[in-house]
Amino acid sequence: MEFLLSQKKLEGNFYLDTKWNVASILLYRDQTVLEGFRVRYNINSNMFELMEPENNLVTTMPGIRIQNIVWMDSAYKVPRYFVNGMDFKEDNTPISGFFEVLVEAICRL
């Protein structure tokens, strides 16, 4: 009996949203806020790509530097809120990545 192994390939991409969305970013360090950058988030690497407003240069920032981020969804024109999973623990270990805040309450979902 002969088995053929198929090649693995990526379908889709690693971005939460492939579109560039204008965002406000709160950094852990000194609670600094970055405004006006267009961003997109690579889930696989936990990295944000930031495009500067004036010159369209792109740089990356590790997710571990960002406390939370609010971006304006460029397609639907609604804000989306995200918090860093490092502030939450599972089995006493910080969670990697970001959670989208869907409902604001005492206990965030």
Order of alpha helices (4+ residues) and beta strands (2+ residues): beta-beta-beta-beta-beta-beta-beta-beta-beta
